């Protein structure tokens, strides 16, 4: 047999070697002739390709030589039997057999040896799938590699990815193949897959960003490696392009005002934008730009980079636009079409060389507007159009030195104008005063307030313009506005205070108006003005701040440089001080109202008032006649009379005259003094020695307008003193023989007699020591013989105490006299104690209940008893029936003593009254109020009147029977009761009686009588009794009687007695 030597046997997988084939990577492997018999002297090796079955095999013959070696018959080379080299020109599978020949010609052929000779290995290639470039940019960190030209006998594929130039960090990927080329063992860091074109590989983990040199090699079946493939230069760049930005270029940004607006505006229909590509990756540069526009129709502009020109151009269906890459790597973009008015939102997106898109840029919002705003308007603010008549032709004139301007016809929304984009310029002649200054915007209105314009530039004519610039920077300027500042006031007017209805008086009092208005129907006055005030519209007058609506008329009087105007005021002027003011205004509204002053309108002159401030009339200071008594005639200040007017405002304008008249034909003028204005009065003095008598004072008032009013007052002089008063007790029990001692009285409130009362007495005043009451007597109607009785003491006199009594007389003129020097004295002594008498019905004539002062007797008799120790000397008893309007009086002489002449008990027989003519008839029934009036005699005589509390009732009317009687039996806790109810006559008592028992007077539960009720109810113990009460009866105020019930059936057990 023939065997390949072990050192030349190089299978890839010895453990799993195919026993039918031997593998070698040697071009001339060595073989061993094994199991060759010694008799064999020649061998022939036949070699043929396994797949070339029709080809003749190649034979190599060897002859055994004595050294035990084998000589190749072709090259005569000698070889040991175990070191037989055989040259294989080509790789492939070969079938080898060994035929042995003996010297005897015997032949034997060995089993076939199949040998795989794999010396040459095809060099594989590697590329990114779908890409043939050897220098390649990958936008994925796990690119798919395609491996081609893999040796058909490859058993192992090795990929090496070397980042940069550092082989130490090279990444290796390996796949072991089966003999059929299928994947036997995959890489633990990637995935190999057999495909039609070869193999593809995808790393399981992302390759790091950066540059790689990637080669692939294989190892074949004979463990022979291939050469590395040509290097694939791969750049891994998975980072998206930086977010670009797009902004409106400065050239196209016409936003106004830029410092106040957050949005952007342009007046260009083809605005230019600047795009920052952020193209900083030289290995993966930006290749495409996409500009997206939303607004008036959505548009997209796409530009690709032309590598030859290094510029971006729009292609295909993209909107046309101009792109230009600047040196600073900024890209400018201008749309090829014109944009309409409106808001546009732009954003940009870029793509790098591997077509990775960037994030869309932030939006750039741009407003396109090429319309010019409406032309604004400017005028003086309404408040500064100071022409007083608001005439259109003078609206441009103002008196304000710092006028305010109203600016209008600006529509911020429609014309897209910012409120800060409105400016004003003011010139005076060729001088610029204000240039392009922003105006103020408040509450939807534009205005501008100047500051000290006149102060810096003076009065004169000015020019103002307003300029607006819309947000897109397009301006619009107003028409020039010519205005005039006039701050010079006209000369003041002059009021003629001596003409018309005005009078200038000679009043000298300080702080008093000297000018007085006449009492004319209309108030007329004249005013002088400068000639420039030539229209009544520019002159106004006010009285008390009320405008005179009637215009003045121009008076045809010539006074150089002046016009004269006459005003007529037809309304009623208020009385008192009035203020007249005249104001003139020029066409700018400058005012001069220095012509003003107050004048007086006098009230109607009232009659003067004569104040008899010291009137001594005892009835009061306002009582008449006015009187002057002796005391006041001795005092100068008391003889002075004050003269005044109800209207104090007239005081400065009035003079007074006083006359004292003793008769209509006889008078004397008195001196009269005008007092200080603060007093507003005059004083006239009655002469000190004026005789007693009656007089008339006449006072005449005259005002500055010659109006006169008079007043007359009657008064009386009375200086005669009155009598000294005398007072004494009216009833005095005892008197001391000495008239200076106090008179005694038992009365707590004694009665006095006042004597020597004068005829002209007005009042009497009495004072009692120890009594704080001041007793005053004014009623003199009962004065007789100059004496008057008085018993008005309020405070009781105290026992054993002395009192002094002072009496003062006052006459009608206030003259007084008194007994104060010798007051009247009295002493209160203890009085006798009296007791009320008793009065009852004589029991013989007292029917019914005894002692109740009720009877039905025909001739009742009363018993009277004096219970006091004092003796009754006089008296009377009166019975009064108010219902019948009758009364009966019994004098004390008709009282019949029952015990002798000194008896204190008396009997009064009522039927013996003198007014009752029929003494046999019964005394009239009724209810009588009883009054007893008695006179007692002790050390003094006293009278006492007593009205009894209980009336005397004489009643002979019989009551009606009870009715509607019902009985109810009850039992509670073993106690049996009977309840009886019914009706009865009013003013009757009702009784119940059971057999064998006393009668019971039925009362209310409270114990009160049922006398006034018309019903009754009672509950009585019943016990074991089975019969009803034996009788029911009512008892009247006279005689009781038993009545039968007529309103209910008679119970069988009820015993009614008639």
PyMOL commands that set and color helices and strands:
alter all, ss='L'
color gray80, all
select helices_A, chain A and resi 6-8+167-169+382-384+392-394+453-457+536-538+630-633+636-638+648-653+820-822+843-845+892-894+910-912
alter helices_A, ss='H'
color red, helices_A
select strands_A, chain A and resi 2-4+22-24+30-33+40-49+58-64+70-72+78-79+84-85+92-102+107-109+113-117+125-128+135-138+144-148+154-163+171-177+183-185+190-195+198-203+210-220+232-236+245-248+264-266+272-276+286-294+299-306+311-314+321-325+330-335+342-352+364-368+377-380+397-398+404-408+422-428+431-438+440-442+445-449+460-469+475-477+481-485+494-496+502-504+515-517+523-530+539-543+546-547+553-559+562-569+576-585+591-601+609-611+626-628+640-644+654-663+666-670+672-674+681-685+693-703+708-717+726-729+743-745+752-755+761-768+774-777+788-790+801-811+816-818+824-828+838-841+854-855+861-865+871-881+886-891+896-897+905-909+926-937+941-947+952-954+963-972+975-983+989-993+1000-1001+1015-1021+1031-1035+1041-1042
alter strands_A, ss='S'
color yellow, strands_A
deselect
rebuild
show_as cartoon
